[in-house]
C-alpha cells in the first residue's frame, strides 16, 4: 500500500512539473481556469508566464530542468526516508 501511495505521489509531482513547463499538451478544463482560478489556464506553461518580462525569460527551459532535477532529488530523499529499502546483500 505504501508503494502505491508513493507511486501516486511521484505521478502527481510529474504532472505538476509537466503543467509548469511549456510541454503541457492537454486542455482538460475550461478557459476560466482550474477550480475557477484564472491563473491556472488549461494551456500550462506557467513558468514561462511567470518569467515573461524578466531578464530570466530566455532561460526558462534551463530553470525548469534545474527545478525538476532538484524537486525529484529531494522527493527521492523523502521517499528513502519514509520507505527505506531492505538490504538484500549477505556476508557469507
C-alpha positions as CSV (number, residue, x, y, z in Angstrom):
1,X,0.0,0.0,0.0
2,X,2.9,2.3,0.8
3,X,4.4,1.8,-2.7
4,X,1.1,2.7,-4.3
5,X,0.9,5.9,-2.4
6,X,4.5,6.8,-3.2
7,X,3.9,6.0,-6.9
8,X,0.8,8.1,-6.9
9,X,2.8,11.0,-5.3
10,X,5.5,10.7,-8.0
11,X,2.9,10.7,-10.7
12,X,1.2,13.8,-9.3
13,X,4.5,15.6,-9.0
14,X,5.4,14.7,-12.5
15,X,2.0,16.1,-13.7
16,X,2.6,19.3,-11.9
17,X,6.1,19.7,-13.4
18,X,4.8,19.0,-16.8
19,X,2.0,21.6,-16.3
20,X,4.5,24.2,-15.3
21,X,6.5,23.6,-18.4
22,X,5.9,24.6,-22.0
23,X,5.4,21.0,-22.9
24,X,1.8,20.6,-21.4
25,X,-0.4,19.5,-24.2
26,X,-3.8,18.7,-22.6
27,X,-6.8,21.1,-22.3
28,X,-8.7,19.3,-19.5
29,X,-10.6,22.2,-18.0
30,X,-12.3,25.4,-19.3
31,X,-10.6,28.6,-20.2
32,X,-11.8,30.2,-16.9
33,X,-9.2,28.1,-15.2
34,X,-8.9,25.1,-13.0
35,X,-11.3,25.4,-10.0
36,X,-12.2,28.9,-11.2
37,X,-8.7,30.2,-10.7
38,X,-7.8,32.3,-13.8
39,X,-4.1,31.7,-13.1
40,X,-4.4,28.0,-13.8
41,X,-5.3,28.2,-17.5
42,X,-5.7,24.9,-19.4
43,X,-2.6,25.5,-21.7
44,X,0.0,25.1,-19.0
45,X,3.3,27.0,-19.4
46,X,3.1,28.7,-16.0
47,X,6.8,29.1,-15.7
48,X,7.0,31.0,-19.0
49,X,4.3,33.3,-17.9
50,X,5.9,34.0,-14.6
51,X,9.3,34.8,-16.2
52,X,7.8,36.9,-19.0
53,X,9.2,40.4,-18.9
54,X,12.2,39.5,-16.7
55,X,15.8,39.0,-17.7
56,X,15.4,35.3,-16.9
57,X,12.8,34.6,-19.6
58,X,15.4,33.3,-22.2
59,X,16.5,30.7,-19.6
60,X,13.0,29.3,-19.0
61,X,13.9,25.7,-20.1
62,X,17.1,25.7,-18.1
63,X,15.3,27.0,-15.0
64,X,12.6,24.4,-15.4
65,X,15.0,21.5,-15.9
66,X,17.1,22.6,-12.8
67,X,13.9,22.9,-10.8
68,X,12.7,19.4,-11.9
69,X,16.1,17.9,-11.0
70,X,16.1,19.5,-7.6
71,X,12.4,18.6,-6.8
72,X,12.9,15.0,-7.9
73,X,16.1,14.7,-5.9
74,X,14.5,15.9,-2.7
75,X,11.4,13.8,-3.4
76,X,13.7,10.7,-3.7
77,X,15.4,11.6,-0.4
78,X,11.9,11.9,1.2
79,X,10.8,8.5,-0.2
80,X,14.1,6.9,1.0
81,X,13.4,8.4,4.5
82,X,9.7,7.2,4.5
83,X,10.2,3.8,3.0
84,X,13.8,2.6,3.3
85,X,14.8,-0.3,1.1
86,X,15.8,-3.5,2.8
87,X,19.4,-4.5,2.1
88,X,19.5,-8.0,0.5
89,X,23.3,-8.4,0.5
90,X,24.5,-11.0,2.8
91,X,28.1,-11.6,4.0
92,X,29.0,-15.2,3.7
